[in-house]
Amino acid sequence: MSDERESPFELVVDGRRYPVDADPETPLLWVLRDRLGKTGPKYGCGLGVCGACTVLEGDTAVRSCRLSLGEAAGRSFVTLEGLDPRGEHPVQRAWLEEDVSQCGYCQGGMILETVALLARNPHPTDDEIAAGLYGVLCRCGTYARVIRAVRRAAELSDRTRSGS
């Protein structure tokens, strides 16, 4: 008999498997931040309406404050840290090129929501960008720069796909 006991839950975060021994009602956000040290997802409202806690599950943006550990168990998520650790993802590059960040609190949510938007719609109009990012609140009001960055990310993604 082994002294090690199995963790009741397992998550895959940023491509790595993590055993998690916590209350199944614990929000995924707190598991990510407090147990796994991921600081990209932020606590904003706790209701899933501000988008600061956004993570990706495949190509879908998910509000980690509204998803319990019990619901998340066995699933795979990407945080801002896991998108591209070197910052070379087209959306990360566009954010820097367009100087989007001001206070930075919403940036993880904005960037990951943009990745999900471009997966659904590689060439969104400005109205589609506004609608697609509607659920991520920017306290500083950098929305005009965000729209420019999403357009730029679409261009960079096209170049990445075409190999140029």
C-alpha positions, -999 to +999 in steps of 0.1 A: +000+000+000+014+034-010+015+064+013+006+086-017-031+091-022-046+100-055-059+134-060-096+134-066-094+158-095-071+163-125-069+193-149-048+199-179-037+236-179-014+250-205-006+215-217+004+202-183-015+177-162-022+188-126-037+168-098-059+190-076-071+181-041-097+207-033-134+212-026-153+204-059-172+237-055-140+258-056-141+281-086-116+271-113-103+307-111-091+301-075-076+267-084-057+284-113-044+313-092-040+299-057-030+262-065-013+264-099+002+300-097-015+312-129-019+350-127-033+357-162-069+350-151-080+378-127-108+381-103-131+409-114-168+404-107-171+368-097-203+366-118-187+359-152-198+392-167-165+412-168-143+387-185-112+392-164-111+355-155-113+342-191-095+311-201-097+290-232-111+255-236-102+246-271-114+276-292-140+286-266-136+314-241-147+302-206-153+323-175-132+305-149-149+322-119-182+305-129-169+270-134-163+248-104-134+224-100-159+196-101-172+207-135-137+215-148-122+181-137-108+161-166-109+191-190-081+211-206-077+249-204-052+275-217-044+306-196-027+337-209+006+322-197+000+291-219-010+309-251+026+315-261+051+319-233+074+339-256+046+363-266+047+353-302+010+344-307-004+367-333-029+382-308-001+388-282+020+404-309-008+426-321-015+438-285+021+450-282+022+465-317-010+485-311+000+494-275-033+483-262-025+477-225-030+505-201-036+491-166-036+456-180-062+441-157-085+430-185-058+421-210-057+383-203-095+381-209-093+404-239-065+385-255-081+350-249-115+362-260-099+376-292-082+342-298-117+326-295-133+353-318-107+348-345-111+311-344-148+315-351-144+344-375-109+350-389-119+384-405-144+401-383-157+436-390-154+463-364-190+457-354-183+419-351-152+426-330-173+449-307-200+422-303-175+394-299-156+412-271-187+428-255-184+406-224-149+417-215-149+450-197-119+474-199-118+497-170-094+521-188-116+523-220-089+512-245-116+498-269-104+517-300-069+502-295-085+468-289-103+470-322-071+480-340-053+451-323-079+425-333-077+437-369-039+435-367-040+400-351-062+388-380-035+401-404-007+385-385-027+352-383-031+353-421+006+357-425+013+328-400-011+305-419+004+314-453+039+310-440+051+346-448 
